[in-house]
Amino acid sequence: MSNNPSLTQLEEGPLDFDPTYKYDIGTNNYDTSNKKRIPSWCDRILFKKNSNVEIVKYDRVNYLTSDHKPIYGIYKVNVKRILAKEKEKIIKELKESTEISNNIDLSSKFV
């Protein structure tokens, strides 16, 4: 069995916010160029369906520096116990996976 879930096994928070793409940069106006691209939700957070995961907040950020409005999700995850070795492995993988996380102390983010 693959570790990659199919789309039917994934969930997303409610789209209670306007489309996140295609803005005129520096504005909240959708594409006014000759192309007149249709607004869409192209920035998404999907996660494997699980009764232990509760969506607290799923929204977009109103940045004006791009033609995208980034999104964010806040989730409450219930765990039975913390496996110290697994926790350290995950923190190491997160630090190695992105340049930005190398500048963040992730150990305090996991209780």
C-alpha positions in Angstrom: 0.0 0.0 0.0 1.3 3.4 -0.9 2.0 6.1 1.7 0.4 8.6 -0.7 -3.3 8.9 -0.2 -5.7 9.3 -3.1 -7.7 12.5 -3.5 -10.8 10.7 -2.0 -8.9 10.2 1.2 -8.0 13.9 1.6 -9.9 16.7 3.2 -9.8 20.4 3.0 -11.2 23.2 5.2 -14.3 25.0 4.0 -13.7 27.6 1.2 -15.3 30.4 3.1 -13.0 33.0 1.5 -12.7 34.5 -1.9 -10.6 32.9 -4.6 -6.9 33.3 -3.9 -5.6 33.8 -7.5 -5.3 35.9 -10.0 -5.1 39.5 -8.6 -3.5 42.6 -10.1 -0.4 42.9 -8.0 -0.7 45.6 -5.3 -4.5 45.5 -5.3 -7.5 43.4 -4.3 -8.8 43.5 -7.9 -9.0 40.3 -9.9 -7.1 40.3 -13.2 -7.9 43.4 -15.3 -5.3 42.6 -18.0 -6.4 41.7 -21.5 -6.2 38.1 -20.5 -9.1 38.5 -17.9 -8.1 35.3 -16.2 -10.8 33.7 -14.0 -10.2 33.9 -10.2 -9.5 30.5 -8.7 -8.6 28.8 -5.4 -5.1 27.4 -6.4 -3.4 27.6 -3.0 -4.8 24.8 -0.9 -4.1 22.7 2.2 -5.2 19.1 2.0 -4.7 16.5 4.7 -5.6 12.9 5.2 -9.1 12.5 6.7 -8.8 11.6 10.3 -11.2 11.9 13.2 -8.4 13.2 15.4 -7.9 16.3 13.3 -10.2 19.4 13.8 -10.0 22.4 11.6 -9.8 25.5 13.8 -9.2 28.1 11.0 -8.8 27.9 7.3 -8.4 31.3 5.6 -6.4 33.5 3.2 -4.0 36.3 4.0 -4.7 39.6 2.4 -1.1 40.3 1.0 -0.8 42.7 -1.9 2.7 41.8 -3.0 1.7 39.0 -5.4 -1.1 37.8 -7.7 -1.8 35.1 -5.1 -3.3 35.5 -1.6 -1.5 32.9 0.5 -3.7 30.7 2.7 -3.2 29.2 6.2 -4.7 26.6 8.3 -4.8 26.1 12.1 -5.6 22.6 13.2 -6.2 20.9 16.6 -4.7 17.4 16.5 -5.5 14.9 19.3 -2.7 12.5 20.0 -2.6 9.7 22.6 1.1 9.9 23.3 4.3 11.5 22.0 7.0 9.2 20.7 10.2 11.1 21.4 12.3 9.4 18.6 9.6 10.0 16.0 9.2 13.6 17.2 12.9 14.3 16.7 12.8 12.5 13.3 9.9 14.7 12.1 11.6 17.9 13.4 14.8 16.9 11.6 12.9 16.2 8.4 11.0 19.6 8.6 14.3 21.5 9.2 15.9 19.7 6.2 12.9 20.1 3.9 12.7 23.9 3.8 15.2 26.7 4.1 12.9 28.8 6.2 12.4 26.2 8.9 16.2 26.1 9.5 15.8 29.5 11.2 13.0 28.4 13.5 13.3 26.5 16.7 10.7 23.7 16.0 11.4 21.8 19.2 9.2 24.2 21.2 6.3 23.9 18.7 5.6 20.3 19.6 4.3 19.7 23.1 
